[in-house]
Amino acid sequence: MESAIALVFQLAILIFSVVIHEVSHGLAANALGDPTAKYAGRLTLNPLKHLDPVGSVLIPGVLAFLNLPIIGWAKPVPYNPNYLQVRNREFGSALVGAAGPASNIAVAVAFGLLLRFAGAWAPYAAGSTEALYQILATIVFVNLLLAVFNLVPIPPLDGSKVLFSILPPAGYGLRALLEQFGFLFLLFFIFYFSGWIIPVVSFLFRAITGGIGP
């Protein structure tokens, strides 16, 4: 029963985090001159506007069933790089893409510092204090996990936008391949290579929280 409740909390935190992630994309694009997300009604924290049946429900559910790290995504916020008021559109797209992971890192740092300096919420505290600690720790871990995962340079993840912004012309063939088969590469990565993400996330978690392990 406790594990089921913990899973529900983890999924709720995941949804909360991916919504912030996607809204940050839209806010970045809007700040750079593209109002597409604004006109599409995607600059809202209402999760119903952002949830993706596969990335927000199916994939997290399957990963939870397989006892793998739970990661997921929401519907990509629409934006038009032609509207971005920057000299280099690829660079503008990279800025919009990086806004998502940056927002998750900001959330992780904020709640991580709260854990680090609020000595009363120690990991061995009892009762509701311990439950609060677990919730805050999960927020930090999930947001770090989302940030690191989304920086993987496979479309449609944000890392691909950063990669494409620095690819020389000789790399256009690689870009075309990744754009055509990106979702298949992504599923393969999730189920066979996502394990390397956890040590990275755990290291960042301990660095932010001052040595507390996830």
Contacts in CASP RR format, 6 or more apart in sequence:
PFRMAT RR
TARGET T0000
AUTHOR 0000-0000-0000
METHOD contacts of the structure
MODEL  1
MESAIALVFQLAILIFSVVIHEVSHGLAANALGDPTAKYAGRLTLNPLKH
LDPVGSVLIPGVLAFLNLPIIGWAKPVPYNPNYLQVRNREFGSALVGAAG
PASNIAVAVAFGLLLRFAGAWAPYAAGSTEALYQILATIVFVNLLLAVFN
LVPIPPLDGSKVLFSILPPAGYGLRALLEQFGFLFLLFFIFYFSGWIIPV
VSFLFRAITGGIGP
6 134 0 8 1.000
7 64 0 8 1.000
9 135 0 8 1.000
9 138 0 8 1.000
10 70 0 8 1.000
10 138 0 8 1.000
10 142 0 8 1.000
11 60 0 8 1.000
11 61 0 8 1.000
11 64 0 8 1.000
11 70 0 8 1.000
13 135 0 8 1.000
13 138 0 8 1.000
13 139 0 8 1.000
13 142 0 8 1.000
14 56 0 8 1.000
14 60 0 8 1.000
14 70 0 8 1.000
14 71 0 8 1.000
14 72 0 8 1.000
14 142 0 8 1.000
14 146 0 8 1.000
15 47 0 8 1.000
15 51 0 8 1.000
15 56 0 8 1.000
15 74 0 8 1.000
16 47 0 8 1.000
17 104 0 8 1.000
17 107 0 8 1.000
17 139 0 8 1.000
17 142 0 8 1.000
17 143 0 8 1.000
17 146 0 8 1.000
18 50 0 8 1.000
18 56 0 8 1.000
18 72 0 8 1.000
18 73 0 8 1.000
18 74 0 8 1.000
18 146 0 8 1.000
19 45 0 8 1.000
19 47 0 8 1.000
19 50 0 8 1.000
19 74 0 8 1.000
20 45 0 8 1.000
20 103 0 8 1.000
20 104 0 8 1.000
20 107 0 8 1.000
21 73 0 8 1.000
21 74 0 8 1.000
21 100 0 8 1.000
21 101 0 8 1.000
21 103 0 8 1.000
21 104 0 8 1.000
21 146 0 8 1.000
21 150 0 8 1.000
22 42 0 8 1.000
22 50 0 8 1.000
22 74 0 8 1.000
22 75 0 8 1.000
22 76 0 8 1.000
22 77 0 8 1.000
22 100 0 8 1.000
23 42 0 8 1.000
23 43 0 8 1.000
23 44 0 8 1.000
23 45 0 8 1.000
23 50 0 8 1.000
23 77 0 8 1.000
23 103 0 8 1.000
24 99 0 8 1.000
24 100 0 8 1.000
24 102 0 8 1.000
24 103 0 8 1.000
25 37 0 8 1.000
25 76 0 8 1.000
25 77 0 8 1.000
25 79 0 8 1.000
25 96 0 8 1.000
25 97 0 8 1.000
25 99 0 8 1.000
25 100 0 8 1.000
26 37 0 8 1.000
26 38 0 8 1.000
26 42 0 8 1.000
26 43 0 8 1.000
26 77 0 8 1.000
26 79 0 8 1.000
26 96 0 8 1.000
26 99 0 8 1.000
27 37 0 8 1.000
27 43 0 8 1.000
27 99 0 8 1.000
28 95 0 8 1.000
28 96 0 8 1.000
28 97 0 8 1.000
28 99 0 8 1.000
28 100 0 8 1.000
29 36 0 8 1.000
29 37 0 8 1.000
29 77 0 8 1.000
29 79 0 8 1.000
29 83 0 8 1.000
29 84 0 8 1.000
29 96 0 8 1.000
30 37 0 8 1.000
30 38 0 8 1.000
30 43 0 8 1.000
32 84 0 8 1.000
32 85 0 8 1.000
32 86 0 8 1.000
32 92 0 8 1.000
32 95 0 8 1.000
32 96 0 8 1.000
33 83 0 8 1.000
33 84 0 8 1.000
33 85 0 8 1.000
34 79 0 8 1.000
34 80 0 8 1.000
34 81 0 8 1.000
34 83 0 8 1.000
34 84 0 8 1.000
34 96 0 8 1.000
35 83 0 8 1.000
36 78 0 8 1.000
36 79 0 8 1.000
36 80 0 8 1.000
36 83 0 8 1.000
37 43 0 8 1.000
37 77 0 8 1.000
37 78 0 8 1.000
37 79 0 8 1.000
40 77 0 8 1.000
40 78 0 8 1.000
41 49 0 8 1.000
42 49 0 8 1.000
42 50 0 8 1.000
42 77 0 8 1.000
42 78 0 8 1.000
50 56 0 8 1.000
50 74 0 8 1.000
50 75 0 8 1.000
50 77 0 8 1.000
51 57 0 8 1.000
51 74 0 8 1.000
51 75 0 8 1.000
52 73 0 8 1.000
52 74 0 8 1.000
52 75 0 8 1.000
55 72 0 8 1.000
55 73 0 8 1.000
55 74 0 8 1.000
56 72 0 8 1.000
56 73 0 8 1.000
56 74 0 8 1.000
59 71 0 8 1.000
59 72 0 8 1.000
59 73 0 8 1.000
59 190 0 8 1.000
60 70 0 8 1.000
60 71 0 8 1.000
60 72 0 8 1.000
61 70 0 8 1.000
63 69 0 8 1.000
63 70 0 8 1.000
63 71 0 8 1.000
63 190 0 8 1.000
64 70 0 8 1.000
68 191 0 8 1.000
68 194 0 8 1.000
68 195 0 8 1.000
69 145 0 8 1.000
69 194 0 8 1.000
69 195 0 8 1.000
69 197 0 8 1.000
69 198 0 8 1.000
70 142 0 8 1.000
71 145 0 8 1.000
71 146 0 8 1.000
71 149 0 8 1.000
71 190 0 8 1.000
71 194 0 8 1.000
72 146 0 8 1.000
72 149 0 8 1.000
73 150 0 8 1.000
73 156 0 8 1.000
73 157 0 8 1.000
76 156 0 8 1.000
79 96 0 8 1.000
81 89 0 8 1.000
81 90 0 8 1.000
81 92 0 8 1.000
81 93 0 8 1.000
82 89 0 8 1.000
84 92 0 8 1.000
84 93 0 8 1.000
84 96 0 8 1.000
86 92 0 8 1.000
86 95 0 8 1.000
88 165 0 8 1.000
90 164 0 8 1.000
90 165 0 8 1.000
91 165 0 8 1.000
92 165 0 8 1.000
93 161 0 8 1.000
93 164 0 8 1.000
93 165 0 8 1.000
94 161 0 8 1.000
94 162 0 8 1.000
94 164 0 8 1.000
94 165 0 8 1.000
94 166 0 8 1.000
96 161 0 8 1.000
97 158 0 8 1.000
97 159 0 8 1.000
97 161 0 8 1.000
97 162 0 8 1.000
98 158 0 8 1.000
98 159 0 8 1.000
98 161 0 8 1.000
98 162 0 8 1.000
100 147 0 8 1.000
100 150 0 8 1.000
100 158 0 8 1.000
101 146 0 8 1.000
101 147 0 8 1.000
101 148 0 8 1.000
101 150 0 8 1.000
101 151 0 8 1.000
101 158 0 8 1.000
101 159 0 8 1.000
102 147 0 8 1.000
104 143 0 8 1.000
104 144 0 8 1.000
104 146 0 8 1.000
104 147 0 8 1.000
104 150 0 8 1.000
105 143 0 8 1.000
105 144 0 8 1.000
105 147 0 8 1.000
107 139 0 8 1.000
107 143 0 8 1.000
108 139 0 8 1.000
108 140 0 8 1.000
108 141 0 8 1.000
108 143 0 8 1.000
108 144 0 8 1.000
108 147 0 8 1.000
108 204 0 8 1.000
108 205 0 8 1.000
108 208 0 8 1.000
109 208 0 8 1.000
111 136 0 8 1.000
111 139 0 8 1.000
111 140 0 8 1.000
111 143 0 8 1.000
112 136 0 8 1.000
112 140 0 8 1.000
112 208 0 8 1.000
112 209 0 8 1.000
113 208 0 8 1.000
114 121 0 8 1.000
114 136 0 8 1.000
115 121 0 8 1.000
115 133 0 8 1.000
115 136 0 8 1.000
115 137 0 8 1.000
115 140 0 8 1.000
115 209 0 8 1.000
115 212 0 8 1.000
116 208 0 8 1.000
116 209 0 8 1.000
116 210 0 8 1.000
116 212 0 8 1.000
120 129 0 8 1.000
121 129 0 8 1.000
121 132 0 8 1.000
121 133 0 8 1.000
121 136 0 8 1.000
122 129 0 8 1.000
122 133 0 8 1.000
123 130 0 8 1.000
123 133 0 8 1.000
123 137 0 8 1.000
123 212 0 8 1.000
124 130 0 8 1.000
125 133 0 8 1.000
137 209 0 8 1.000
137 212 0 8 1.000
137 214 0 8 1.000
140 205 0 8 1.000
140 208 0 8 1.000
140 209 0 8 1.000
140 214 0 8 1.000
141 201 0 8 1.000
141 205 0 8 1.000
141 214 0 8 1.000
144 201 0 8 1.000
144 204 0 8 1.000
144 205 0 8 1.000
144 208 0 8 1.000
145 197 0 8 1.000
145 201 0 8 1.000
148 197 0 8 1.000
148 200 0 8 1.000
148 201 0 8 1.000
148 204 0 8 1.000
149 157 0 8 1.000
149 194 0 8 1.000
149 197 0 8 1.000
150 157 0 8 1.000
150 158 0 8 1.000
150 159 0 8 1.000
151 157 0 8 1.000
151 158 0 8 1.000
151 159 0 8 1.000
151 162 0 8 1.000
152 159 0 8 1.000
152 189 0 8 1.000
153 159 0 8 1.000
153 160 0 8 1.000
153 162 0 8 1.000
153 163 0 8 1.000
153 178 0 8 1.000
154 160 0 8 1.000
154 178 0 8 1.000
154 182 0 8 1.000
154 185 0 8 1.000
154 186 0 8 1.000
154 189 0 8 1.000
155 178 0 8 1.000
155 179 0 8 1.000
155 182 0 8 1.000
155 183 0 8 1.000
155 186 0 8 1.000
156 182 0 8 1.000
156 183 0 8 1.000
156 186 0 8 1.000
157 186 0 8 1.000
160 178 0 8 1.000
164 175 0 8 1.000
167 174 0 8 1.000
167 175 0 8 1.000
178 185 0 8 1.000
201 214 0 8 1.000
202 213 0 8 1.000
202 214 0 8 1.000
205 212 0 8 1.000
205 213 0 8 1.000
205 214 0 8 1.000
206 212 0 8 1.000
206 213 0 8 1.000
206 214 0 8 1.000
END
